[in-house]
C-alpha cells in the first residue's frame, strides 16, 4: 500500500490557507472551537458563512481540523498544529525588558550552578505560564569520596563528593538482603580506587575489574557498586541527570475537564522515570536550536497530550550538557514561548561557560 505524502501548505489554496491560519490563531488565543461567523469577521476578503464552512469541511477531511461535537466550531488537530507551526507561525522577538529580566535573574558570580538552573525553571514557568523544566548537566569533575547509606531493605542513598567540593545525592535500588556492612565495604572499595577519577573513568575501571573477577568483593557488594556508578554513568539505559520542574500548577489553570487533569497526572508520572529523562536529553542533543513536540509526536508525552518546547544549552566547548524548556497544553503561545526558551538556553550556556561578567559560577 502506498504511503500518503504529508499535507503541505502548497496543497492549500490561498483561501484555505487564510481560513486555516485564522482558525488556529484564534484557537491558540481563546482555547475554544472556532466557528464560521468568527472566521468571517477576521478575513480580509468577504466570504459567506456557507463558503467558509465548505472550506472548513475540506480542512477537516485533510485531518487539519476537527469538530469536538456536532454543530460546533473547529479545532486544529495535532497534524494541523504542526503544519501551522512549521509554515505559518510568525515568531516574535523578546522585548528588551524581557531580555534584561532573564539575564538579570540568571546572572551573578556568587551563585552556584544549581541556583542558576533552579532560577531558570522558575523564570520560564513565570514568563510562559507553563511548567518550566531543566535537565541539568552530568558532573565530570574528579571524585573525592563516595558513601552508601541504607534507606530500607532495597534502597540506598549514594553520596558523591567531588574534588571541587560539590556534593550530589542519588537514591539507588539495592539487591535484597543488602546489609550495612556490605554498603560500607562497597564504599571503602570505591574510595580506595577512585580518588582523582571522573565517574566515567571510575565506572570503566570498576566494571572491568568486576567482569574479570579481580575485585576483592563478594557478589552483593559488587552489585551495589555497579548500581551506584551506573546511575551516574551517562549510559543510555541508566543515566539519571537531575530534572528540575517548576510551576506544575500552571498546567492546570487552563484545564477543567477531568480527563485533562488525568492526562497531566500521567505526564508527570512519565517525567519521573529514568527512561523519560534520558529520552528528553537525546531529543535535544543533536538539535540546532529549539525543538517543538506536540502530543504523540514524542512518545514521552503521547498519553498526556501535551506540548513541549525545549532547547539544549552547551558549555564553552559547545558540548551539549543539558536541556531546558516548558511543558504545557497544546494551546501554547508558541510565538512567545519559542524565542523565550531559545534565549534562556543561550544565556544559561553563556553563564555556565563563564562568559558573563563576573566569571564562572562557583560549585557548592
C-alpha positions in Angstrom: 0.0 0.0 0.0 1.4 3.4 -1.0 2.1 5.8 1.8 0.3 9.1 1.6 2.5 12.1 1.4 2.1 14.6 4.3 0.0 17.7 3.7 1.9 20.8 2.9 0.9 24.4 2.6 1.2 24.0 -1.2 -1.7 21.7 -1.0 -3.9 24.5 0.3 -5.4 27.3 -1.8 -4.8 30.9 -0.7 -8.4 31.0 0.7 -8.0 27.7 2.6 -4.6 28.8 3.9 -6.1 32.1 5.2 -9.1 30.4 6.9 -6.9 27.8 8.4 -4.5 30.4 9.8 -7.3 32.4 11.4 -8.8 29.3 13.0 -5.5 28.2 14.5 -4.6 31.6 15.7 -8.0 32.2 17.3 -7.9 28.7 19.0 -4.4 29.4 20.4 -5.7 32.7 21.8 -9.0 31.5 23.2 -8.8 27.8 23.6 -12.3 27.5 22.2 -13.7 25.9 18.9 -13.8 28.5 16.1 -17.0 28.9 14.1 -17.5 30.3 10.6 -19.0 33.5 11.9 -15.8 34.2 13.9 -13.7 33.5 10.9 -15.7 35.8 8.6 -15.2 38.7 10.9 -11.4 38.4 10.6 -10.9 37.7 6.9 -9.5 40.3 4.6 -12.0 39.2 1.9 -15.8 38.9 2.1 -16.9 35.3 2.2 -20.3 33.9 3.1 -20.6 31.7 6.1 -21.6 28.8 3.8 -18.3 29.2 1.8 -16.3 29.3 5.0 -18.0 26.1 6.3 -17.2 24.4 3.0 -13.5 25.2 3.3 -13.6 24.1 7.0 -15.1 20.8 5.9 -12.3 20.4 3.3 -9.7 21.1 6.0 -11.3 18.6 8.3 -11.2 15.9 5.6 -7.4 16.7 5.3 -7.2 16.0 9.0 -6.0 19.5 9.7 -9.2 20.4 11.7 -11.6 18.5 13.9 -15.0 19.2 15.3 -15.3 18.4 19.1 -19.1 17.7 18.6 -21.8 18.2 16.0 -22.6 21.8 15.0 -19.6 23.0 17.0 -16.8 25.1 15.6 -13.4 23.6 14.6 -10.2 23.0 16.4 -6.8 22.2 14.9 -5.6 18.6 15.0 -2.1 17.7 16.0 -1.3 17.5 12.3 -2.8 20.9 11.8 -0.8 22.5 14.6 2.4 21.0 13.2 1.6 22.5 9.8 0.8 25.8 11.3 4.0 26.0 13.4 6.2 24.8 10.6 4.8 27.1 7.9 2.5 29.9 9.2 3.6 30.8 12.7 5.1 34.2 12.9 7.7 34.1 15.7 8.1 37.3 17.5 11.2 38.5 19.4 11.6 39.2 23.1 11.3 42.8 24.3 14.4 44.3 25.6 12.9 44.4 29.1 12.3 40.7 28.9 15.9 40.0 27.8 17.2 42.1 30.7 14.9 40.3 33.2 16.2 36.9 32.0 19.8 37.9 32.1 19.4 39.8 35.4 17.7 36.9 37.2 20.2 34.3 36.0 23.4 36.3 36.3 25.6 36.7 39.4 29.1 35.5 40.1 28.3 34.4 43.7 25.6 31.9 42.6 26.0 28.2 42.1 25.2 26.2 39.0 22.3 24.6 40.9 20.9 28.1 41.8 21.1 29.2 38.2 19.2 26.1 36.9 16.6 26.3 39.6 16.1 30.0 38.8 15.8 29.1 35.1 12.9 26.7 35.7 11.0 29.3 37.8 11.8 32.0 35.3 10.4 30.0 32.3 7.4 29.0 34.3 6.6 32.6 35.3 7.1 34.1 31.8 5.3 31.3 29.9 2.5 30.4 32.4 3.5 26.8 31.8 5.7 24.3 33.7 9.4 25.1 33.3 11.9 22.2 33.2 15.7 22.0 33.2 17.6 18.8 32.7 20.9 19.6 34.4 24.4 18.5 33.3 26.2 15.5 34.4 29.2 16.3 36.6 32.5 15.5 35.0 34.8 16.5 37.9 37.0 14.1 39.7 35.6 12.2 42.7 36.9 12.7 46.2 34.6 10.5 48.3 31.7 8.0 47.9 29.4 6.7 50.6 26.4 4.4 50.6 23.7 4.8 53.3 20.9 2.3 53.7 17.3 3.7 53.3 15.4 0.5 53.5 15.6 -3.2 52.5 16.1 -2.5 48.8 17.2 1.2 48.6 20.3 3.1 49.4 21.5 6.7 49.2 24.7 7.3 47.2 26.6 10.4 48.4 29.2 11.6 45.9 31.7 14.3 46.9 33.7 15.8 44.1 37.1 17.4 44.2 35.6 20.8 43.6 33.5 20.5 46.8 30.2 19.8 45.1 28.0 17.1 46.6 25.4 15.1 44.7 22.9 12.5 46.1 21.1 9.8 44.3 18.8 7.0 45.5 19.5 3.6 44.0 18.0 0.2 44.2 20.0 -2.5 46.1 19.8 -6.3 46.0 17.5 -7.9 48.6 19.5 -8.9 51.7 21.9 -6.0 51.4 23.5 -5.4 54.9 25.0 -2.2 56.3 28.4 -3.9 56.3 28.1 -4.6 52.6 27.4 -0.9 51.9 30.4 0.1 54.0 32.6 -2.4 52.1 31.4 -1.1 48.8 32.2 2.5 49.8 35.6 1.5 51.1 36.4 -0.3 47.9 35.5 2.7 45.8 37.3 5.3 47.9 40.5 3.2 47.8 40.5 3.3 43.9 38.5 6.3 42.7 40.2 9.3 44.1 41.0 11.7 41.3 38.9 9.9 38.7 35.8 11.1 37.0 32.6 9.0 37.2 33.2 7.7 33.6 36.7 6.7 34.5 35.7 5.2 37.8 32.9 3.2 36.2 35.1 1.8 33.5 37.8 0.7 36.0 35.4 -0.9 38.4 33.2 -2.7 35.9 36.3 -4.1 34.2 37.5 -5.5 37.5 34.2 -6.9 38.3 33.8 -8.5 34.9 37.3 -10.0 35.2 36.5 -11.2 38.7 39.6 -9.5 40.0 37.8 -7.3 42.5 38.1 -8.5 46.1 34.4 -8.2 46.7 31.6 -10.6 47.3 28.8 -10.6 44.7 26.5 -8.5 46.7 28.9 -5.6 47.2 29.9 -5.7 43.5 26.2 -5.3 42.6 25.9 -2.3 44.9 28.9 -0.6 43.4 27.8 -1.3 39.8 24.3 0.1 40.6 25.7 3.2 42.3 28.1 4.0 39.4 25.7 3.1 36.6 23.2 5.5 37.9 25.7 8.3 37.2 27.4 6.9 34.2 25.6 8.7 31.4 24.9 5.4 29.7 21.8 5.4 27.5 19.9 2.9 29.6 20.9 4.1 33.1 21.6 7.9 33.2 19.6 9.9 35.6 20.5 13.5 35.2 18.9 15.9 37.6 15.4 17.1 36.5 14.1 20.4 37.9 10.4 21.1 37.3 8.8 24.4 38.5 5.3 25.7 38.0 3.4 22.4 37.7 0.2 24.1 38.8 0.5 26.4 35.8 -0.5 23.4 33.7 -3.8 23.2 35.4 -5.0 26.7 35.0 -6.5 26.1 31.5 -7.7 22.6 32.3 -11.0 22.0 34.0 -12.1 18.7 32.5 -11.3 15.5 34.5 -9.7 13.8 31.5 -7.3 16.7 31.1 -6.3 16.6 34.7 -5.7 12.8 34.4 -3.5 13.4 31.3 -1.4 15.9 33.3 -1.0 13.4 36.1 0.2 10.8 33.6 2.6 13.4 32.2 4.4 13.9 35.5 4.4 10.2 36.0 6.3 9.9 32.7 8.7 12.6 33.7 9.7 10.9 36.9 11.0 7.8 35.1 14.7 7.4 34.2 14.0 6.5 30.6 11.9 9.6 30.1 14.7 11.8 31.3 17.3 10.2 29.1 15.0 10.4 26.1 14.3 14.1 26.7 18.0 14.7 26.7 18.6 12.8 23.5 15.7 14.6 21.7 17.5 17.9 22.0 21.2 16.7 22.0 21.5 17.0 18.2 19.0 19.8 17.7 20.1 23.1 16.2 18.0 25.5 18.4 14.5 25.0 19.7 12.6 21.8 19.1 8.8 21.5 19.5 6.9 18.3 20.1 3.1 18.2 20.0 1.2 15.3 21.7 2.0 11.9 20.3 4.9 13.2 18.1 7.0 12.3 21.1 6.0 9.1 22.8 7.2 10.5 26.1 4.2 12.9 26.1 1.8 10.8 24.0 -0.6 9.9 26.9 -0.7 13.4 28.4 -1.5 15.1 25.1 0.8 18.0 25.9 3.3 20.1 24.0 6.9 20.5 25.0 9.3 23.2 23.7 12.9 22.5 24.5 16.3 23.8 23.6 19.8 22.5 24.5 22.4 24.5 26.3 26.1 24.0 25.8 29.4 24.5 27.7 32.3 26.6 26.4 33.4 23.7 24.1 29.9 23.7 22.5 29.2 20.4 24.0 25.5 19.9 24.9 25.3 19.4 28.7 21.6 20.0 29.4 18.2 20.8 28.2 15.6 23.4 29.2 12.1 24.3 28.1 8.5 24.4 29.0 5.6 21.9 29.1 2.0 22.8 28.7 -1.2 22.1 26.9 -1.1 22.1 23.1 -2.7 25.6 23.2 0.6 27.3 23.9 1.5 30.8 22.8 4.2 29.4 20.6 5.2 32.7 19.1 6.2 33.9 22.6 7.4 30.7 24.1 9.8 29.7 21.4 12.1 32.8 21.5 11.8 32.8 25.3 13.2 29.2 25.6 15.8 29.9 22.9 17.2 33.0 24.6 17.1 31.5 28.1 19.1 28.4 26.9 21.7 30.7 25.3 22.0 32.8 28.5 22.4 29.7 30.6 25.0 28.3 28.3 27.0 31.5 28.4 26.8 31.7 32.2 27.8 28.1 32.8 30.7 28.7 30.4 31.9 31.6 32.5 31.4 34.1 29.6 29.2 36.5 31.6 30.6 39.4 33.6 31.9 38.1 36.9 33.4 34.9 35.6 32.2 31.3 36.1 29.8 30.1 38.7 31.0 28.5 41.9 30.1 25.0 42.8 28.5 24.2 46.1 
